[in-house]
Amino acid sequence: MSSIRVLAFSSSRVGSSGYLEVASPIIKSFLGDGPLNIAFVPFATADNKYDEYGEMVRNGLKDLQHSINIVKPGNAKTTVGDSDIIMVGGGNTFKLLHDIYDLDLYELIKEKVTTGTPYVGWSAGSNITGLTIGTTNDMPIIEPRSFKAFGFLPFQINPHYINMITEGHNGETRDQRLSEFMKVNPGTKIVGLPEGTALRLEGEKLTLIGECAAVLFNEQENKEVIKKEIRAGDDISYLL
């Protein structure tokens, strides 16, 4: 039986809420009582202000009893290796995965999580829990060694999902972009996570949690891409 535990949020904020305000009680319930050591991976920030980012996370999760240790280039493998929990913040997904590969953290994080270390991420930190980062919304500001993500969840993720159609705008909608991905990657599934939702994986059980429905993009036998609503509270373990 799988021992993987993952909590993947669409975003750090919901509407006008404070930073991690909505996520904090969910994270607390997921991790349980402390004290444990959290390795916070801040590499999705493009300005490399890792201490500032880490302090923002500490303030947002001040009700947790766990210690939050910031992963930096000089201490990365030790901090991750000694951790009880791995937490990965949002920002630019390409920068995040680039640094994870560049600092030789990919195999270490994957091994720890697949052997039971809980993983918590939001936005970019959720993107990398899927198969690849090919369905991120972010601009490719840097080229990672590979688009291959951790694959803790055997499908693609699109955080901050919204399919807004703006009058007078002639660019593609989010649904059109995701459908393009599926056309050149046949057989792939994508879960669009609107802000206010998260995926919770506990071994062999996967659940959508949050305030609204998510969307599953799937492919039919005739290659037509269809959308299916996933309601909050739904057991979606069939995706594993």
Residue pairs with C-beta under 8 A, 6 or more apart in sequence:
1 203
1 204
2 203
2 204
3 114
3 115
3 116
3 203
4 113
4 114
4 116
4 119
4 152
4 201
4 203
5 30
5 113
5 116
5 117
5 118
5 119
5 201
5 202
5 203
6 113
6 118
6 119
6 120
6 121
6 129
6 152
6 153
6 199
6 200
6 201
7 26
7 27
7 30
7 118
7 119
7 120
7 121
7 198
7 199
7 200
7 201
8 121
8 122
8 125
8 126
8 129
8 153
8 157
8 193
8 198
8 199
8 200
8 201
9 23
9 26
9 120
9 121
9 122
9 123
9 126
9 159
9 193
9 197
9 198
10 122
10 123
10 126
10 159
10 160
10 161
10 193
10 194
10 195
10 196
10 197
10 198
10 210
11 90
11 122
11 123
11 159
11 160
11 195
11 196
12 19
12 20
12 23
12 60
12 89
12 90
12 122
12 123
13 19
13 20
13 21
13 22
13 195
14 21
14 22
14 195
14 196
14 211
15 195
15 196
18 60
19 56
19 59
19 60
20 27
20 57
20 60
20 61
20 122
21 60
22 196
23 60
23 122
23 198
24 60
24 61
24 63
24 64
25 63
26 198
26 209
27 61
27 64
27 120
28 63
28 64
30 118
30 120
30 200
31 64
31 66
31 85
31 118
31 120
33 65
34 64
34 65
34 66
34 67
35 65
35 66
35 67
36 66
36 67
36 84
36 85
37 66
37 67
37 69
37 82
37 83
37 84
37 85
38 66
38 67
38 68
38 69
38 83
38 84
38 85
38 86
38 87
39 69
39 71
39 79
39 80
39 82
39 83
39 85
39 86
39 87
40 54
40 57
40 68
40 69
40 70
40 71
40 87
40 88
40 89
41 71
41 80
41 86
41 87
41 88
41 89
41 96
41 100
41 105
41 109
41 125
42 50
42 53
42 54
42 57
42 70
42 71
42 89
42 91
43 50
43 71
43 91
43 95
43 96
43 98
43 99
43 100
43 103
44 88
44 89
44 90
44 91
44 92
44 93
44 95
44 96
44 123
44 124
44 125
45 53
45 89
45 91
45 92
45 95
46 91
46 92
46 95
46 141
50 70
50 71
50 72
51 70
53 70
53 89
54 68
54 70
57 68
57 87
57 89
58 68
61 68
66 84
66 85
68 87
69 79
69 83
70 79
71 79
71 80
71 105
72 79
73 99
73 103
76 103
76 105
77 103
77 104
77 105
77 108
80 86
80 105
80 108
80 109
80 112
81 108
81 112
83 112
83 117
84 117
84 118
85 117
85 118
85 119
85 120
86 109
86 112
86 113
86 117
86 118
86 119
86 120
87 119
87 120
87 121
87 125
88 96
88 119
88 120
88 121
88 122
88 124
88 125
88 128
89 121
89 122
89 123
89 124
89 125
90 121
90 122
90 123
90 124
90 125
90 126
90 159
91 123
91 124
92 124
92 138
92 139
92 141
92 142
93 124
93 127
93 128
93 133
93 136
93 138
94 133
94 136
94 138
94 139
94 140
94 141
94 142
94 143
94 144
95 141
95 142
96 124
96 125
96 127
96 128
97 128
97 133
97 144
97 146
97 147
97 149
98 142
98 143
98 144
98 145
99 105
100 106
100 109
100 128
100 144
101 144
101 145
101 146
102 145
106 150
109 119
109 150
110 150
113 119
113 150
113 152
114 152
119 129
119 152
121 128
121 129
122 159
123 159
123 160
124 136
124 138
124 159
126 157
126 159
126 193
126 198
126 199
127 133
127 135
127 136
127 149
127 157
127 159
128 149
128 150
129 149
129 150
129 152
129 153
129 157
129 199
130 149
130 150
130 151
130 152
130 153
130 155
130 156
130 157
131 148
131 149
131 151
131 153
131 154
131 155
131 156
131 188
132 147
132 148
132 149
132 156
133 144
133 147
133 149
134 147
134 156
134 181
134 185
135 156
135 157
135 158
135 178
135 181
135 190
136 158
136 159
137 158
137 159
137 160
137 174
152 201
153 191
153 199
153 201
153 206
153 239
153 240
154 239
154 240
155 188
155 189
155 190
155 191
155 239
156 181
156 188
156 189
156 190
156 191
157 190
157 191
157 193
157 199
158 174
158 178
158 190
158 191
158 192
158 193
159 193
160 193
160 194
160 195
161 174
161 192
161 193
161 194
161 214
161 215
162 174
162 194
162 195
163 173
163 174
163 175
163 192
164 173
164 174
165 173
172 180
174 192
175 217
175 227
178 190
178 192
178 217
178 225
179 217
179 225
181 188
181 190
182 188
182 190
182 217
182 219
182 225
183 223
183 225
186 219
186 223
187 219
188 219
189 216
189 217
189 218
189 219
189 239
190 216
190 217
191 199
191 214
191 215
191 216
191 217
191 230
191 239
192 214
192 215
192 216
192 217
193 199
193 214
194 210
194 212
194 213
194 214
194 215
196 210
196 211
196 212
197 208
197 209
197 210
197 211
197 212
197 213
197 214
197 232
198 208
198 209
198 210
199 206
199 207
199 208
199 209
200 206
200 207
200 208
200 209
201 240
204 237
204 240
205 235
205 237
206 235
206 236
206 237
206 239
206 240
207 233
207 234
207 235
207 236
208 214
208 230
208 231
208 232
208 233
208 234
208 236
209 232
209 233
210 232
211 232
212 232
213 229
213 230
213 231
213 232
214 229
214 230
215 227
215 228
215 229
215 230
216 227
216 228
216 229
216 230
216 236
216 239
217 225
217 226
217 227
218 225
218 226
218 227
218 228
219 225
219 226
220 226
230 236
